[in-house]
Amino acid sequence: MPSDRFSLARRLRAGEIVHTGWCGLGVPIVAELVARAGFPAVTLDQQHGLYTMDSTAAGIAAIHMAGAAPVVRVPLGDFAVVSRLLDFGAEGVIAPMINTAEDAQAFAAAAKYPPLGERSSGPLRALMLNGMELGEYVAQANDHVVTFAMIETREALRNLDAILATPGIDAVFVGPSDLSLALSDGNTLDPHSKEVDAAVAEIGRAAAKAGKIAGAYTAGADRANELAARGFRFLAVASDTAFVRAGITATWKALKR
């Protein structure tokens, strides 16, 4: 298999730690810049970001052609778009607020071909980007498309083992900010609180026990390195907004005025 096909699944299966840049500005060329900077994966955010279907399709192609794996976070509960994004060429899909085994089953059904799911066949852009024939793609997609179920509520923590046991769910992904809100009953937004950190540890242990991948949004290199040392292998390091702000701030501070 050429190295640019399904690189996300290949790296994760090999035990690698995969860092992803997180893009919400809705500008595909910015996502491409993140990929060309060296990130092996780039995630486009349709839930809270500005990505539309058109800009997502363009962003997926830009990321792929820059040598990275395109991943998309879909809007809340909108499993109908999952297969469409995979048809565009996404290699991974992150679904927010997966709280029950039933949620996980609905997500997997949209992402995986039979017998694991109910995804219908029509991966037009994915075939073009990967240089594959339809039969070849369909035969490989269930194993090589990565599904990330977001764990970000008390209910999801209660149902964590059942979510991880759902056929077609490959990984869990911690949303620490929403988890903070949930665990504090809306009183605190602190993704590094003791309660969140204990939940993160619980999620990591459960994923390892189930033989599944654990991922998380970290918003910074230090936290990403910390979670990597604790067994998390798919880590969102920072957003395109943060990258742009950091560059602007550093340049402005360096000017002699």
ABEGO torsion letter per residue (X at the ends): XBAABGAAAAAAAAGBBBBBBBBAAGBAAAAAAAAAAGBABBBBBAAABABBAAAAAAAAAAAAAAGBBBBBBBBBGBAAAAAAAAAAGBABBBBBGBABAAAAAAAAAAABBOAABABBBGBAAAAAAAGBBAAAAAAAAAAABBBBBBBABAAAAAAAAAAAABBGBABBBBBAAAAAAAAAGGABBBAABAAAAAAAAAAAAAAAAAGBBBBBBAGEAAAAAAAAAAGBABBBABBAAAAAAAAAAAAAAABBX
